[in-house]
Amino acid sequence: MTMTLADAGVLLAAYLLGSLSGSLLLGRLRGVDIRRHGSGNAGGTNALRTLGWRFALGVVAIDVGKGALAAWLGLRLAPGWAYPAAALAVVGHVWPLWHGFRGGKGAATAVGALLVLWPQAVLPLLAVWGLVLLSSGYVGLSTVLAGLSLPLLAYWQAAASARMVFALALALFLLFTHRSNLQRLWRGTESRFERARLWHRWRSRA
């Protein structure tokens, strides 16, 4: 597939959109760099733990929105490059040009892209994420397992090659960006979101 100058422009725009970090942009309005608090990650989970749910909701809205916008631009302006545009938005979130290449882990931006490019995958993805979170309380593990479910879903749906490659690449990328979570989980030092462990609390009361 030949890339035109317009296609390259869309891909560049997707990366630059991804580089607009919700937590860092909103943090500037409060005079806070979230990377200096909590886990040091510029993502929604750290935003929730350090600055509360209202701030985290704004962060997630921006991060999901930019993934959706990048994917939409790819579909409208460079249809053959829609999945690469979505991938570059996720890359931009993790290594943002505007913020010293220190961003988040890419999950919310990936969800935004999926809402546009593969909306049927979002509900199963969130179901896996929610079930693992409710049973374990580990956000990072929930995200990794949800990501790993994407290639299985693509295979089950006999997805086209572009979607299959995107699903596999995204699963591996989320595994990479959450490697520190998995290392802490292995060592038994990973932080748990105890309030989310509804299954554990229900079993304790039973």
PyRosetta script that sets phi, psi and omega in degrees:
from pyrosetta import init, pose_from_sequence

init()
pose = pose_from_sequence("MTMTLADAGVLLAAYLLGSLSGSLLLGRLRGVDIRRHGSGNAGGTNALRTLGWRFALGVVAIDVGKGALAAWLGLRLAPGWAYPAAALAVVGHVWPLWHGFRGGKGAATAVGALLVLWPQAVLPLLAVWGLVLLSSGYVGLSTVLAGLSLPLLAYWQAAASARMVFALALALFLLFTHRSNLQRLWRGTESRFERARLWHRWRSRA")
pose.set_psi(1, 124.8)
pose.set_omega(1, -177.1)
pose.set_phi(2, -81.5)
pose.set_psi(2, 135.4)
pose.set_omega(2, 177.9)
pose.set_phi(3, -96.8)
pose.set_psi(3, 127.7)
pose.set_omega(3, 176.0)
pose.set_phi(4, -92.9)
pose.set_psi(4, 171.5)
pose.set_omega(4, 177.2)
pose.set_phi(5, -62.4)
pose.set_psi(5, -36.6)
pose.set_omega(5, 178.3)
pose.set_phi(6, -64.9)
pose.set_psi(6, -40.3)
pose.set_omega(6, 177.6)
pose.set_phi(7, -61.5)
pose.set_psi(7, -45.1)
pose.set_omega(7, 179.7)
pose.set_phi(8, -61.7)
pose.set_psi(8, -37.4)
pose.set_omega(8, 177.9)
pose.set_phi(9, -63.9)
pose.set_psi(9, -39.1)
pose.set_omega(9, 178.2)
pose.set_phi(10, -65.9)
pose.set_psi(10, -41.9)
pose.set_omega(10, 179.2)
pose.set_phi(11, -64.1)
pose.set_psi(11, -40.7)
pose.set_omega(11, 177.2)
pose.set_phi(12, -64.7)
pose.set_psi(12, -43.7)
pose.set_omega(12, 178.8)
pose.set_phi(13, -61.2)
pose.set_psi(13, -37.2)
pose.set_omega(13, 179.6)
pose.set_phi(14, -63.9)
pose.set_psi(14, -43.7)
pose.set_omega(14, 178.4)
pose.set_phi(15, -64.5)
pose.set_psi(15, -42.5)
pose.set_omega(15, -179.0)
pose.set_phi(16, -66.6)
pose.set_psi(16, -36.2)
pose.set_omega(16, 174.5)
pose.set_phi(17, -63.1)
pose.set_psi(17, -44.6)
pose.set_omega(17, 178.3)
pose.set_phi(18, -60.5)
pose.set_psi(18, -27.8)
pose.set_omega(18, -178.7)
pose.set_phi(19, -75.0)
pose.set_psi(19, -7.2)
pose.set_omega(19, 176.5)
pose.set_phi(20, -84.2)
pose.set_psi(20, 94.7)
pose.set_omega(20, -175.7)
pose.set_phi(21, -80.1)
pose.set_psi(21, 123.8)
pose.set_omega(21, -179.3)
pose.set_phi(22, -60.1)
pose.set_psi(22, -45.2)
pose.set_omega(22, -176.8)
pose.set_phi(23, -67.7)
pose.set_psi(23, -35.6)
pose.set_omega(23, -177.9)
pose.set_phi(24, -78.3)
pose.set_psi(24, -35.7)
pose.set_omega(24, 176.9)
pose.set_phi(25, -66.9)
pose.set_psi(25, -48.2)
pose.set_omega(25, 178.9)
pose.set_phi(26, -69.6)
pose.set_psi(26, -32.6)
pose.set_omega(26, 177.5)
pose.set_phi(27, -62.7)
pose.set_psi(27, -35.3)
pose.set_omega(27, 178.7)
pose.set_phi(28, -62.8)
pose.set_psi(28, -33.6)
pose.set_omega(28, 178.2)
pose.set_phi(29, -65.9)
pose.set_psi(29, -25.8)
pose.set_omega(29, 178.1)
pose.set_phi(30, -99.4)
pose.set_psi(30, -2.1)
pose.set_omega(30, -177.5)
pose.set_phi(31, 71.7)
pose.set_psi(31, 31.6)
pose.set_omega(31, -176.5)
pose.set_phi(32, -126.6)
pose.set_psi(32, 134.5)
pose.set_omega(32, 169.4)
pose.set_phi(33, -102.8)
pose.set_psi(33, 105.8)
pose.set_omega(33, -173.4)
pose.set_phi(34, -61.7)
pose.set_psi(34, -20.3)
pose.set_omega(34, 179.5)
pose.set_phi(35, -69.8)
pose.set_psi(35, -10.1)
pose.set_omega(35, 177.1)
pose.set_phi(36, -99.7)
pose.set_psi(36, 9.3)
pose.set_omega(36, -178.0)
pose.set_phi(37, -131.1)
pose.set_psi(37, 155.9)
pose.set_omega(37, 176.3)
pose.set_phi(38, 57.6)
pose.set_psi(38, -128.1)
pose.set_omega(38, -178.8)
pose.set_phi(39, -78.1)
pose.set_psi(39, -11.1)
pose.set_omega(39, -177.9)
pose.set_phi(40, 84.9)
pose.set_psi(40, 2.6)
pose.set_omega(40, -179.0)
pose.set_phi(41, -91.8)
pose.set_psi(41, 138.6)
pose.set_omega(41, -179.2)
pose.set_phi(42, -91.4)
pose.set_psi(42, 58.8)
pose.set_omega(42, -179.0)
pose.set_phi(43, -131.1)
pose.set_psi(43, 179.8)
pose.set_omega(43, -174.6)
pose.set_phi(44, -66.0)
pose.set_psi(44, -37.1)
pose.set_omega(44, -178.6)
pose.set_phi(45, -64.7)
pose.set_psi(45, -46.7)
pose.set_omega(45, 178.5)
pose.set_phi(46, -66.5)
pose.set_psi(46, -34.0)
pose.set_omega(46, 176.5)
pose.set_phi(47, -62.3)
pose.set_psi(47, -41.7)
pose.set_omega(47, 179.3)
pose.set_phi(48, -64.8)
pose.set_psi(48, -45.2)
pose.set_omega(48, -176.3)
pose.set_phi(49, -69.4)
pose.set_psi(49, -31.8)
pose.set_omega(49, -173.1)
pose.set_phi(50, -99.9)
pose.set_psi(50, -34.7)
pose.set_omega(50, -174.0)
pose.set_phi(51, -124.8)
pose.set_psi(51, 5.0)
pose.set_omega(51, 172.4)
pose.set_phi(52, 95.4)
pose.set_psi(52, 168.9)
pose.set_omega(52, -171.2)
pose.set_phi(53, -71.9)
pose.set_psi(53, -31.8)
pose.set_omega(53, 179.0)
pose.set_phi(54, -64.2)
pose.set_psi(54, -45.2)
pose.set_omega(54, 177.6)
pose.set_phi(55, -63.4)
pose.set_psi(55, -44.4)
pose.set_omega(55, -178.7)
pose.set_phi(56, -63.0)
pose.set_psi(56, -36.5)
pose.set_omega(56, 179.4)
pose.set_phi(57, -63.5)
pose.set_psi(57, -41.4)
pose.set_omega(57, 176.4)
pose.set_phi(58, -64.4)
pose.set_psi(58, -39.8)
pose.set_omega(58, 178.6)
pose.set_phi(59, -61.3)
pose.set_psi(59, -49.0)
pose.set_omega(59, -178.1)
pose.set_phi(60, -64.0)
pose.set_psi(60, -39.7)
pose.set_omega(60, 179.5)
pose.set_phi(61, -60.1)
pose.set_psi(61, -43.9)
pose.set_omega(61, 179.2)
pose.set_phi(62, -66.6)
pose.set_psi(62, -45.6)
pose.set_omega(62, -175.3)
pose.set_phi(63, -68.7)
pose.set_psi(63, -39.0)
pose.set_omega(63, 175.0)
pose.set_phi(64, -67.9)
pose.set_psi(64, -43.1)
pose.set_omega(64, -177.3)
pose.set_phi(65, -61.5)
pose.set_psi(65, -40.7)
pose.set_omega(65, -178.2)
pose.set_phi(66, -70.3)
pose.set_psi(66, -32.5)
pose.set_omega(66, 175.0)
pose.set_phi(67, -65.9)
pose.set_psi(67, -41.9)
pose.set_omega(67, 178.0)
pose.set_phi(68, -65.1)
pose.set_psi(68, -41.8)
pose.set_omega(68, -179.3)
pose.set_phi(69, -65.7)
pose.set_psi(69, -42.2)
pose.set_omega(69, 179.3)
pose.set_phi(70, -62.0)
pose.set_psi(70, -43.3)
pose.set_omega(70, 178.8)
pose.set_phi(71, -65.4)
pose.set_psi(71, -40.9)
pose.set_omega(71, 179.0)
pose.set_phi(72, -63.0)
pose.set_psi(72, -43.3)
pose.set_omega(72, 177.3)
pose.set_phi(73, -61.1)
pose.set_psi(73, -40.2)
pose.set_omega(73, 177.3)
pose.set_phi(74, -61.5)
pose.set_psi(74, -44.8)
pose.set_omega(74, 179.5)
pose.set_phi(75, -63.7)
pose.set_psi(75, -41.7)
pose.set_omega(75, -175.3)
pose.set_phi(76, -79.0)
pose.set_psi(76, -40.2)
pose.set_omega(76, -170.5)
pose.set_phi(77, -106.5)
pose.set_psi(77, -22.6)
pose.set_omega(77, -179.8)
pose.set_phi(78, -147.9)
pose.set_psi(78, 69.5)
pose.set_omega(78, -170.8)
pose.set_phi(79, -54.3)
pose.set_psi(79, -36.5)
pose.set_omega(79, -179.8)
pose.set_phi(80, -71.8)
pose.set_psi(80, -10.3)
pose.set_omega(80, -176.0)
pose.set_phi(81, -119.9)
pose.set_psi(81, 21.2)
pose.set_omega(81, -176.5)
pose.set_phi(82, -65.0)
pose.set_psi(82, -44.4)
pose.set_omega(82, -179.6)
pose.set_phi(83, -68.4)
pose.set_psi(83, -42.8)
pose.set_omega(83, 173.5)
pose.set_phi(84, -60.5)
pose.set_psi(84, -35.7)
pose.set_omega(84, 177.6)
pose.set_phi(85, -63.5)
pose.set_psi(85, -42.9)
pose.set_omega(85, 178.0)
pose.set_phi(86, -62.7)
pose.set_psi(86, -42.9)
pose.set_omega(86, 179.9)
pose.set_phi(87, -62.6)
pose.set_psi(87, -39.4)
pose.set_omega(87, -179.7)
pose.set_phi(88, -69.5)
pose.set_psi(88, -30.5)
pose.set_omega(88, 174.5)
pose.set_phi(89, -63.9)
pose.set_psi(89, -40.1)
pose.set_omega(89, 178.0)
pose.set_phi(90, -66.7)
pose.set_psi(90, -42.5)
pose.set_omega(90, 177.0)
pose.set_phi(91, -60.5)
pose.set_psi(91, -41.7)
pose.set_omega(91, 178.7)
pose.set_phi(92, -62.5)
pose.set_psi(92, -34.9)
pose.set_omega(92, 177.9)
pose.set_phi(93, -66.0)
pose.set_psi(93, -39.2)
pose.set_omega(93, -178.3)
pose.set_phi(94, -75.9)
pose.set_psi(94, -40.5)
pose.set_omega(94, 179.0)
pose.set_phi(95, -123.9)
pose.set_psi(95, 76.0)
pose.set_omega(95, -173.1)
pose.set_phi(96, -77.0)
pose.set_psi(96, 127.6)
pose.set_omega(96, 178.6)
pose.set_phi(97, -58.5)
pose.set_psi(97, -40.1)
pose.set_omega(97, -173.8)
pose.set_phi(98, -75.6)
pose.set_psi(98, -12.2)
pose.set_omega(98, -172.3)
pose.set_phi(99, -129.5)
pose.set_psi(99, 38.8)
pose.set_omega(99, 174.8)
pose.set_phi(100, 66.6)
pose.set_psi(100, 24.8)
pose.set_omega(100, 177.4)
pose.set_phi(101, 60.2)
pose.set_psi(101, 28.3)
pose.set_omega(101, 176.0)
pose.set_phi(102, -125.0)
pose.set_psi(102, 98.6)
pose.set_omega(102, -176.6)
pose.set_phi(103, -123.3)
pose.set_psi(103, -146.1)
pose.set_omega(103, -178.3)
pose.set_phi(104, -94.7)
pose.set_psi(104, -151.3)
pose.set_omega(104, -175.0)
pose.set_phi(105, -114.1)
pose.set_psi(105, -2.0)
pose.set_omega(105, 166.9)
pose.set_phi(106, 95.4)
pose.set_psi(106, -5.5)
pose.set_omega(106, -172.5)
pose.set_phi(107, -66.6)
pose.set_psi(107, -49.0)
pose.set_omega(107, -177.0)
pose.set_phi(108, -64.2)
pose.set_psi(108, -39.7)
pose.set_omega(108, 178.3)
pose.set_phi(109, -64.6)
pose.set_psi(109, -37.7)
pose.set_omega(109, 176.7)
pose.set_phi(110, -63.5)
pose.set_psi(110, -40.8)
pose.set_omega(110, 178.2)
pose.set_phi(111, -62.2)
pose.set_psi(111, -41.6)
pose.set_omega(111, 177.5)
pose.set_phi(112, -59.8)
pose.set_psi(112, -42.9)
pose.set_omega(112, 178.1)
pose.set_phi(113, -64.0)
pose.set_psi(113, -41.1)
pose.set_omega(113, 179.8)
pose.set_phi(114, -65.0)
pose.set_psi(114, -33.8)
pose.set_omega(114, 178.4)
pose.set_phi(115, -58.1)
pose.set_psi(115, -29.5)
pose.set_omega(115, -179.6)
pose.set_phi(116, -93.4)
pose.set_psi(116, -45.8)
pose.set_omega(116, -171.6)
pose.set_phi(117, -88.3)
pose.set_psi(117, -27.8)
pose.set_omega(117, -174.8)
pose.set_phi(118, -153.1)
pose.set_psi(118, 65.1)
pose.set_omega(118, -173.8)
pose.set_phi(119, -61.8)
pose.set_psi(119, -27.1)
pose.set_omega(119, -179.6)
pose.set_phi(120, -66.3)
pose.set_psi(120, -17.8)
pose.set_omega(120, -178.6)
pose.set_phi(121, -84.8)
pose.set_psi(121, -17.4)
pose.set_omega(121, -170.8)
pose.set_phi(122, -68.1)
pose.set_psi(122, -44.4)
pose.set_omega(122, -178.6)
pose.set_phi(123, -63.7)
pose.set_psi(123, -48.9)
pose.set_omega(123, 175.7)
pose.set_phi(124, -60.3)
pose.set_psi(124, -38.3)
pose.set_omega(124, 178.8)
pose.set_phi(125, -60.8)
pose.set_psi(125, -47.9)
pose.set_omega(125, -179.9)
pose.set_phi(126, -68.4)
pose.set_psi(126, -31.1)
pose.set_omega(126, 178.4)
pose.set_phi(127, -65.0)
pose.set_psi(127, -45.6)
pose.set_omega(127, 178.1)
pose.set_phi(128, -62.9)
pose.set_psi(128, -45.8)
pose.set_omega(128, -179.8)
pose.set_phi(129, -58.6)
pose.set_psi(129, -46.5)
pose.set_omega(129, -177.4)
pose.set_phi(130, -67.2)
pose.set_psi(130, -41.8)
pose.set_omega(130, -179.2)
pose.set_phi(131, -64.7)
pose.set_psi(131, -42.4)
pose.set_omega(131, 178.7)
pose.set_phi(132, -66.8)
pose.set_psi(132, -40.1)
pose.set_omega(132, 180.0)
pose.set_phi(133, -65.2)
pose.set_psi(133, -44.1)
pose.set_omega(133, -179.1)
pose.set_phi(134, -65.4)
pose.set_psi(134, -29.8)
pose.set_omega(134, -178.3)
pose.set_phi(135, -90.0)
pose.set_psi(135, -30.8)
pose.set_omega(135, -174.3)
pose.set_phi(136, -111.6)
pose.set_psi(136, -32.2)
pose.set_omega(136, -175.5)
pose.set_phi(137, 82.0)
pose.set_psi(137, 3.8)
pose.set_omega(137, -178.9)
pose.set_phi(138, -100.0)
pose.set_psi(138, 111.6)
pose.set_omega(138, -177.8)
pose.set_phi(139, -68.0)
pose.set_psi(139, -44.1)
pose.set_omega(139, -179.0)
pose.set_phi(140, -61.0)
pose.set_psi(140, -45.7)
pose.set_omega(140, 178.1)
pose.set_phi(141, -61.7)
pose.set_psi(141, -40.7)
pose.set_omega(141, 178.8)
pose.set_phi(142, -60.2)
pose.set_psi(142, -42.9)
pose.set_omega(142, -178.8)
pose.set_phi(143, -67.8)
pose.set_psi(143, -42.3)
pose.set_omega(143, 179.6)
pose.set_phi(144, -62.3)
pose.set_psi(144, -47.4)
pose.set_omega(144, -178.6)
pose.set_phi(145, -67.8)
pose.set_psi(145, -35.8)
pose.set_omega(145, 175.3)
pose.set_phi(146, -63.0)
pose.set_psi(146, -43.3)
pose.set_omega(146, 177.9)
pose.set_phi(147, -62.5)
pose.set_psi(147, -41.0)
pose.set_omega(147, 179.8)
pose.set_phi(148, -68.0)
pose.set_psi(148, -19.3)
pose.set_omega(148, 177.3)
pose.set_phi(149, -74.7)
pose.set_psi(149, -19.2)
pose.set_omega(149, -176.8)
pose.set_phi(150, -63.5)
pose.set_psi(150, -48.7)
pose.set_omega(150, 177.8)
pose.set_phi(151, -61.2)
pose.set_psi(151, -34.5)
pose.set_omega(151, 177.9)
pose.set_phi(152, -64.9)
pose.set_psi(152, -41.7)
pose.set_omega(152, 178.2)
pose.set_phi(153, -65.4)
pose.set_psi(153, -42.1)
pose.set_omega(153, 178.8)
pose.set_phi(154, -61.7)
pose.set_psi(154, -41.2)
pose.set_omega(154, 178.7)
pose.set_phi(155, -65.4)
pose.set_psi(155, -44.1)
pose.set_omega(155, -179.4)
pose.set_phi(156, -62.4)
pose.set_psi(156, -34.8)
pose.set_omega(156, 179.8)
pose.set_phi(157, -87.1)
pose.set_psi(157, 1.2)
pose.set_omega(157, -176.7)
pose.set_phi(158, 52.5)
pose.set_psi(158, 50.0)
pose.set_omega(158, -175.2)
pose.set_phi(159, -65.6)
pose.set_psi(159, 156.0)
pose.set_omega(159, 175.4)
pose.set_phi(160, -63.3)
pose.set_psi(160, 160.8)
pose.set_omega(160, -173.4)
pose.set_phi(161, -59.9)
pose.set_psi(161, -38.8)
pose.set_omega(161, -178.9)
pose.set_phi(162, -62.0)
pose.set_psi(162, -42.9)
pose.set_omega(162, 179.2)
pose.set_phi(163, -68.9)
pose.set_psi(163, -39.9)
pose.set_omega(163, 179.3)
pose.set_phi(164, -62.8)
pose.set_psi(164, -44.9)
pose.set_omega(164, 179.1)
pose.set_phi(165, -63.5)
pose.set_psi(165, -42.4)
pose.set_omega(165, 178.7)
pose.set_phi(166, -62.0)
pose.set_psi(166, -44.3)
pose.set_omega(166, -179.5)
pose.set_phi(167, -61.9)
pose.set_psi(167, -44.4)
pose.set_omega(167, -179.1)
pose.set_phi(168, -68.1)
pose.set_psi(168, -43.5)
pose.set_omega(168, 179.8)
pose.set_phi(169, -63.4)
pose.set_psi(169, -41.4)
pose.set_omega(169, -179.7)
pose.set_phi(170, -66.0)
pose.set_psi(170, -41.2)
pose.set_omega(170, 178.4)
pose.set_phi(171, -60.9)
pose.set_psi(171, -45.2)
pose.set_omega(171, 180.0)
pose.set_phi(172, -68.1)
pose.set_psi(172, -36.0)
pose.set_omega(172, -179.7)
pose.set_phi(173, -67.1)
pose.set_psi(173, -42.4)
pose.set_omega(173, 177.7)
pose.set_phi(174, -66.1)
pose.set_psi(174, -34.8)
pose.set_omega(174, 174.3)
pose.set_phi(175, -62.0)
pose.set_psi(175, -40.9)
pose.set_omega(175, 179.1)
pose.set_phi(176, -67.6)
pose.set_psi(176, -46.4)
pose.set_omega(176, -175.9)
pose.set_phi(177, -70.8)
pose.set_psi(177, -19.8)
pose.set_omega(177, 178.7)
pose.set_phi(178, -104.5)
pose.set_psi(178, 18.1)
pose.set_omega(178, -177.6)
pose.set_phi(179, -61.4)
pose.set_psi(179, -35.3)
pose.set_omega(179, 179.0)
pose.set_phi(180, -67.6)
pose.set_psi(180, -35.5)
pose.set_omega(180, 175.9)
pose.set_phi(181, -62.1)
pose.set_psi(181, -42.8)
pose.set_omega(181, -178.9)
pose.set_phi(182, -68.3)
pose.set_psi(182, -36.3)
pose.set_omega(182, 176.8)
pose.set_phi(183, -64.4)
pose.set_psi(183, -43.2)
pose.set_omega(183, 178.1)
pose.set_phi(184, -67.0)
pose.set_psi(184, -36.4)
pose.set_omega(184, 177.5)
pose.set_phi(185, -62.7)
pose.set_psi(185, -40.6)
pose.set_omega(185, 178.2)
pose.set_phi(186, -64.4)
pose.set_psi(186, -38.0)
pose.set_omega(186, -179.8)
pose.set_phi(187, -82.3)
pose.set_psi(187, -9.3)
pose.set_omega(187, -178.9)
pose.set_phi(188, 80.2)
pose.set_psi(188, 22.2)
pose.set_omega(188, -178.2)
pose.set_phi(189, -114.8)
pose.set_psi(189, 6.2)
pose.set_omega(189, -179.1)
pose.set_phi(190, -70.6)
pose.set_psi(190, 136.5)
pose.set_omega(190, 179.0)
pose.set_phi(191, -71.6)
pose.set_psi(191, 140.5)
pose.set_omega(191, 179.5)
pose.set_phi(192, -107.0)
pose.set_psi(192, 144.8)
pose.set_omega(192, 173.2)
pose.set_phi(193, -93.5)
pose.set_psi(193, 84.8)
pose.set_omega(193, -169.9)
pose.set_phi(194, -61.1)
pose.set_psi(194, -35.9)
pose.set_omega(194, -178.1)
pose.set_phi(195, -64.7)
pose.set_psi(195, -20.4)
pose.set_omega(195, -179.8)
pose.set_phi(196, -85.0)
pose.set_psi(196, -10.6)
pose.set_omega(196, -175.1)
pose.set_phi(197, -80.9)
pose.set_psi(197, 60.7)
pose.set_omega(197, -176.5)
pose.set_phi(198, -65.2)
pose.set_psi(198, -37.3)
pose.set_omega(198, 179.5)
pose.set_phi(199, -62.4)
pose.set_psi(199, -43.1)
pose.set_omega(199, 179.5)
pose.set_phi(200, -64.8)
pose.set_psi(200, -42.3)
pose.set_omega(200, -179.5)
pose.set_phi(201, -66.6)
pose.set_psi(201, -37.1)
pose.set_omega(201, 179.5)
pose.set_phi(202, -66.2)
pose.set_psi(202, -42.0)
pose.set_omega(202, 179.8)
pose.set_phi(203, -67.7)
pose.set_psi(203, -33.2)
pose.set_omega(203, 179.1)
pose.set_phi(204, -66.8)
pose.set_psi(204, -31.0)
pose.set_omega(204, -179.2)
pose.set_phi(205, -85.2)
pose.set_psi(205, -20.8)
pose.set_omega(205, -175.7)
pose.set_phi(206, -69.8)
pose.dump_pdb("model.pdb")
